Amino acid sequence: MITYDIKFCDQCQSSIAAGQRWVRQKIYDPGSNRQNPAYLHFHAEPFPEQEGSCWEKYQMEREIARTAMTAVAWATAAAH
């Protein structure tokens, strides 16, 4: 019996082909009753004509969001 474990990139939504390098991020949801973690999958290498990989783009988006939240927190604290 042949089984296929097809993965899709959580950034670009395209499939991750066999032989392509990819990154898996483990996600624990403390609000969930699930004991097992969930995983996000990303392409580790950029496609032709791209500046960065899906993983790099995801990390950059997270950093921008974190920085924005920190700026809002500082602005709120300074206003009080």
C-alpha positions as CSV (number, residue, x, y, z in Angstrom):
1,M,0.0,0.0,0.0
2,I,1.4,3.4,-1.0
3,T,0.5,6.4,1.1
4,Y,1.2,9.9,0.1
5,D,1.7,12.7,2.6
6,I,0.8,15.8,0.6
7,K,1.7,19.0,2.3
8,F,0.6,22.5,1.4
9,C,2.4,25.7,2.2
10,D,0.5,27.8,4.8
11,Q,1.9,31.0,3.2
12,C,1.2,30.5,-0.6
13,Q,-1.3,27.6,-0.4
14,S,0.5,25.6,-3.1
15,S,1.6,22.1,-2.6
16,I,5.1,21.2,-1.4
17,A,6.5,18.7,-3.9
18,A,8.6,15.7,-3.0
19,G,12.2,16.7,-2.9
20,Q,11.5,20.4,-2.1
21,R,12.9,21.8,1.0
22,W,10.4,22.8,3.6
23,V,10.0,24.0,7.2
24,R,7.6,22.8,9.8
25,Q,6.5,24.9,12.7
26,K,4.9,23.3,15.7
27,I,1.9,25.1,17.1
28,Y,0.4,24.5,20.5
29,D,-3.0,25.9,21.2
30,P,-3.4,26.3,25.0
31,G,-7.1,27.0,24.6
32,S,-7.7,23.7,22.9
33,N,-8.3,20.3,24.5
34,R,-6.1,18.7,22.0
35,Q,-2.9,17.1,23.4
36,N,-1.2,16.9,20.0
37,P,0.3,20.0,18.4
38,A,-0.7,21.3,15.0
39,Y,1.9,22.1,12.4
40,L,2.3,24.8,9.8
41,H,4.3,24.0,6.7
42,F,6.3,26.5,4.5
43,H,8.5,26.4,1.4
44,A,12.1,26.8,2.6
45,E,13.5,28.1,-0.6
46,P,12.3,30.9,-2.8
47,F,10.6,30.2,-6.1
48,P,12.2,31.6,-9.3
49,E,11.7,35.4,-9.5
50,Q,11.0,35.6,-5.7
51,E,13.1,37.5,-3.3
52,G,12.5,35.3,-0.3
53,S,11.0,31.9,0.6
54,C,7.5,31.5,2.0
55,W,9.1,30.8,5.4
56,E,11.1,34.1,5.3
57,K,8.0,36.0,4.3
58,Y,6.0,34.4,7.2
59,Q,8.7,35.3,9.7
60,M,8.9,38.9,8.4
61,E,5.1,39.3,8.7
62,R,5.2,38.0,12.2
63,E,8.1,40.4,13.1
64,I,6.2,43.3,11.6
65,A,3.0,42.4,13.5
66,R,5.0,42.0,16.8
67,T,6.8,45.4,16.3
68,A,3.4,47.1,15.5
69,M,1.9,45.6,18.7
70,T,4.8,46.8,20.7
71,A,4.5,50.3,19.3
72,V,0.8,50.4,20.1
73,A,1.5,49.2,23.6
74,W,4.1,51.9,24.1
75,A,1.9,54.6,22.7
76,T,-1.0,53.5,24.9
77,A,1.2,53.5,28.0
78,A,2.7,56.9,27.2
79,A,-0.8,58.4,26.7
80,H,-1.8,57.4,30.3
